[in-house]
Amino acid sequence: MALSKIDIENMVTGELTTTNGGTGATSFTAGISEFDQWRVSSAFSGDSEPISSNWERPDTGNFEKIGTGVSQSSGIWTFPSTGKWWIQFAGGFNYNGNSNYNHVYIGATTDNSSYTYVAQGSSSSSSNARSSSAHVTYLFDVTNTTTHKVRFSIIVHDDSTTVNADTGMNVVYASFIKIGDT
């Protein structure tokens, strides 16, 4: 069965129309119910496990969250509702020397206590490459908003490595998208 132009447009917009036994059509609109983004506003050097301060929602450009949004306290992130959440985390680095590794991590807990790294992104540097970035994603099934939480960490080989956070743009940032029900 070939899809019509209307079928394709409805998939993009999240709209669906069904025929109700020949008595008429029923419509509903679906889409992303939750999207939030946060960034670290100040650069720092060395490790941060977890990144516990200087988080802000973007206040430049035309950012606006969708839904309630996530919340954080001392770098521990709480979800506003259960569901399958797509999480992205990125960090940018500048080096004063060689740094054999620069890792970004997403840590998750399902008991509100013990965190396990569930995703790692890496970059490195040499005397010829003075900056880099690392990006990581994870799909987290949040079945309980009290116990299921995440945190973000950066661990670098050389403590003089600068983590390039910026209040004017997303350099060290996290995105949260609820993509479905649990």
Secondary structure, 3 states (H helix, E strand, C coil): CCCCHHHHHHHHHCEEEEECCCCCEEEEECCCCEEEEEEECCCEECCECCCCCCEECCCCCCCCCECCCCEEECCEEECCCCEEEEEEEEEEEECCCCCCCEEEEEEEECCCCCCEEEEEEEECCECCECEEEEEEEEEEEECCCCCCEEEEEEEECCCCCEECCCCCCCCCEEEEEEEECC
